[in-house]
Amino acid sequence: MISDGSRPEILLSYDVSANARSAAVKVCHLIFGRSDSPPDGPVPYIRRRGVVWVGQSVFLLPREEAESMARELEALGAVVRMARIRIETGELARLRKS
């Protein structure tokens, strides 16, 4: 399988300490965005091409997005784990949220 740059190929999970409430809020803003952010502000990860939210703290992402997200999450104090995976298109469609 050859990556086209937008096909999810990295499984990323993260964890933020329950004691780091401020960091957890910043992580949510980074991933899901803010309702008061300007239209030309940063695009939340959840809205970027090729990003699939699998469930709580777990995403499938293209490699570049995963590396970028991991750097930003780690800078906020989150513990990040990543693994390269292969997944068929039909299987990927089952994971996408409606």
Residue pairs with C-beta under 8 A, 6 or more apart in sequence:
1 7
1 86
3 9
3 62
3 63
5 50
5 62
5 64
6 49
6 50
6 62
7 50
7 62
8 50
8 51
8 52
8 60
8 61
8 62
8 87
8 92
9 60
9 61
9 62
9 63
9 84
9 85
9 86
9 87
10 60
10 61
10 62
10 63
10 65
10 66
10 67
10 82
10 83
10 84
10 85
11 54
11 58
11 59
11 60
11 82
11 83
11 84
11 85
12 58
12 59
12 60
12 61
12 66
12 69
12 70
12 80
12 81
12 82
13 57
13 58
13 59
13 80
13 81
13 82
14 27
14 57
14 70
14 73
14 78
14 79
14 80
14 81
15 57
15 78
15 79
16 23
16 24
16 27
16 76
16 77
16 78
16 79
17 23
17 77
18 24
20 77
23 76
23 77
23 78
26 76
27 73
27 76
27 78
29 44
30 44
30 45
30 69
30 72
30 73
30 76
31 44
31 45
31 46
31 69
32 44
32 46
33 43
33 44
33 46
33 47
34 41
45 51
45 59
45 61
45 65
45 69
46 53
48 65
49 62
50 61
50 62
50 65
51 59
51 60
51 61
51 62
51 65
52 59
52 60
52 61
52 92
52 95
52 96
52 97
53 59
53 97
54 60
54 95
59 66
59 69
60 85
60 87
60 92
60 95
61 69
63 84
66 82
70 80
70 82
73 80
74 80
87 95
